[in-house]
Each structure stands twice: as C-alpha cells, then as structure tokens.
Amino acid sequence: MLRKKIQDDQITALKAGNRDILNILRFILAQIQNKEIEKKAVLSDEETIVVLKKIAKELKESIDAFEKGGRDDLVIKNKKQLEIVSSYLPAEISDEELKKEVDKIIAENKQVFENNPKAIIGICMKSLKSKADPARIMKVLSSFLIPNP
C-alpha cells in the first residue's frame, strides 16, 4: 500500500537524520490523515494518489510564485519537495497513449458525444485522472471538441 511505503520511508529518513525528506513526508502523511478524518475511512491507493497530486500541484504553484518573486532559495526548497512527492506518483502515460485512450472513451460513449460533445470531458477526466494531468487531458480533448474545417 502506498501509505505504508511513505510511512516506511519516513522512518528511514528519521533514522538517517535527513530533515528535508522527513519534513515533506510528515506533511504528506498529515494531508492523507486529514483526508481520512474527513472521509471517516482509510484511503485507497488511488485516493492517496489524488492527495499526492494536489500537494504536487500546490508545490508547482509555489515554485512559479517564488520564481516571479525572485526567491531562489525557496524555489530550490520547493523543487526538492516536488521531487520527493513526484517519486510516489505513478508515471503519466505518453501523449500518444493519452490520445488513444480519449479516442477509445469517445468510441464507447458515441451517443453521449454526438448529443453533447462537452459531456465527454467529465467522462474522460474521471477515467483518466490517475493516468495523466488534467491539463494534458484537456489539451488532447480540445482537438476532438473543436471541429476541423
């Protein structure tokens, strides 16, 4: 289980005295625990990945803000944290594979797509959110939604 791996890595970082890794792992586990309290149940690996993606997104936004503000020290710190968080996330599928998946979903939901092409966005997001970033999914979907002249 993903949470168990993060906890094991936290113990390893604690024994090694690696404060940077330890701090971000504690933060990740706190976010997972908050979500579990909110849900009143243990999170599955897929739900844990959603929490990790949210943390990664926040770190990317922080990096952008710190770069604009000229805070190189914080940029470096957040990039290290993002690297650690990303190591627990599954690898995203390639653009080619993503396009095939979207094609397949549209074919399976042809009736829905013909009646309301934008309804396919929700279906694609739901089934592909664990495989690719939502921005990439929207980019691929836009080529299907905008009619070619």
C-alpha positions as CSV (number, residue, x, y, z in Angstrom):
1,M,0.0,0.0,0.0
2,L,1.3,3.5,-0.9
3,R,0.6,5.0,2.6
4,K,2.7,2.2,4.2
5,K,5.6,2.9,1.8
6,I,5.5,6.6,2.7
7,Q,5.5,5.7,6.4
8,D,8.4,3.3,6.0
9,D,10.3,6.0,4.1
10,Q,9.6,8.4,6.9
11,I,11.1,6.1,9.4
12,T,14.2,5.6,7.2
13,A,14.6,9.4,6.8
14,L,14.2,9.8,10.6
15,K,16.9,7.2,11.3
16,A,19.2,8.8,8.7
17,G,18.6,12.2,10.1
18,N,17.5,13.6,6.7
19,R,15.3,16.6,7.9
20,D,14.3,17.7,4.4
21,I,12.8,14.4,3.4
22,L,11.4,13.8,6.8
23,N,9.5,17.2,6.8
24,I,7.8,16.7,3.5
25,L,6.9,13.1,4.3
26,R,5.4,14.2,7.6
27,F,3.4,16.8,5.6
28,I,2.2,14.2,3.1
29,L,1.1,11.9,5.9
30,A,-0.7,14.7,7.7
31,Q,-2.6,15.5,4.5
32,I,-3.5,11.9,4.0
33,Q,-4.7,11.6,7.6
34,N,-6.8,14.8,7.3
35,K,-8.5,13.4,4.2
36,E,-9.1,10.1,6.1
37,I,-10.7,12.0,9.0
38,E,-12.8,13.9,6.6
39,K,-13.9,10.7,4.8
40,K,-14.1,8.7,8.1
41,A,-12.3,5.8,6.3
42,V,-8.8,4.7,5.3
43,L,-7.9,6.0,1.9
44,S,-7.3,3.6,-1.0
45,D,-4.1,3.9,-3.1
46,E,-6.0,5.8,-5.8
47,E,-7.4,8.3,-3.2
48,T,-3.9,8.7,-1.8
49,I,-2.6,9.5,-5.3
50,V,-5.2,12.2,-5.6
51,V,-3.9,13.7,-2.3
52,L,-0.3,13.5,-3.6
53,K,-1.3,15.2,-6.9
54,K,-2.9,18.0,-5.0
55,I,0.3,18.5,-3.0
56,A,2.4,18.4,-6.2
57,K,0.1,21.0,-7.8
58,E,0.4,23.3,-4.8
59,L,4.2,23.0,-4.9
60,K,4.3,23.8,-8.6
61,E,2.2,26.9,-8.0
62,S,4.5,27.9,-5.1
63,I,7.6,27.4,-7.4
64,D,6.0,29.7,-10.0
65,A,5.2,32.4,-7.4
66,F,8.7,32.2,-5.8
67,E,10.4,32.4,-9.3
68,K,8.3,35.6,-10.0
69,G,9.3,37.0,-6.6
70,G,13.0,36.3,-7.1
71,R,13.1,33.9,-4.1
72,D,15.7,31.4,-5.4
73,D,16.2,29.8,-2.0
74,L,12.5,28.9,-1.7
75,V,12.4,27.8,-5.4
76,I,15.2,25.3,-4.7
77,K,13.5,24.0,-1.5
78,N,10.1,23.6,-3.2
79,K,11.7,21.8,-6.2
80,K,13.3,19.3,-3.8
81,Q,9.9,18.7,-2.1
82,L,8.2,18.3,-5.5
83,E,10.8,15.7,-6.5
84,I,10.0,13.7,-3.3
85,V,6.3,13.9,-3.8
86,S,6.6,13.0,-7.5
87,S,8.5,9.9,-6.6
88,Y,5.4,8.4,-5.1
89,L,3.2,9.3,-8.1
90,P,2.7,6.8,-10.9
91,A,4.3,7.7,-14.2
92,E,1.9,9.5,-16.6
93,I,1.1,8.0,-19.9
94,S,2.6,9.4,-23.1
95,D,0.7,11.9,-25.3
96,E,0.2,9.2,-27.9
97,E,-1.3,6.7,-25.4
98,L,-3.5,9.5,-23.9
99,K,-4.8,10.3,-27.4
100,K,-5.7,6.6,-27.9
101,E,-7.4,6.4,-24.5
102,V,-9.5,9.5,-25.3
103,D,-10.4,8.0,-28.7
104,K,-11.5,4.8,-27.0
105,I,-13.7,6.7,-24.5
106,I,-15.3,8.7,-27.3
107,A,-16.0,5.5,-29.2
108,E,-17.5,3.8,-26.2
109,N,-19.7,6.9,-25.5
110,K,-20.5,7.8,-29.1
111,Q,-24.2,8.6,-28.3
112,V,-23.3,10.9,-25.5
113,F,-20.6,12.6,-27.6
114,E,-23.0,13.1,-30.6
115,N,-25.7,14.7,-28.3
116,N,-23.4,16.8,-26.2
117,P,-19.7,16.8,-27.1
118,K,-18.7,18.7,-23.9
119,A,-20.2,15.9,-21.7
120,I,-17.3,13.7,-22.8
121,I,-14.9,16.0,-20.8
122,G,-16.3,14.7,-17.4
123,I,-16.2,11.1,-18.6
124,C,-12.6,11.4,-19.7
125,M,-11.5,13.3,-16.6
126,K,-13.0,10.6,-14.3
127,S,-11.4,7.7,-16.1
128,L,-8.0,9.2,-17.0
129,K,-7.3,11.4,-13.9
130,S,-5.0,8.8,-12.4
131,K,-3.1,8.4,-15.7
132,A,-2.5,12.0,-16.8
133,D,-2.6,15.6,-15.6
134,P,-6.0,17.2,-16.2
135,A,-4.3,20.0,-18.3
136,R,-2.9,17.4,-20.7
137,I,-6.3,15.6,-20.9
138,M,-8.0,18.9,-21.8
139,K,-5.3,19.7,-24.4
140,V,-6.0,16.3,-26.1
141,L,-9.8,16.7,-25.8
142,S,-9.8,20.2,-27.3
143,S,-8.6,18.6,-30.6
144,F,-11.7,16.4,-30.6
145,L,-14.1,19.1,-29.5
146,I,-13.1,21.8,-32.0
147,P,-14.4,20.7,-35.4
148,N,-11.7,20.7,-38.1
149,P,-12.5,22.8,-41.1
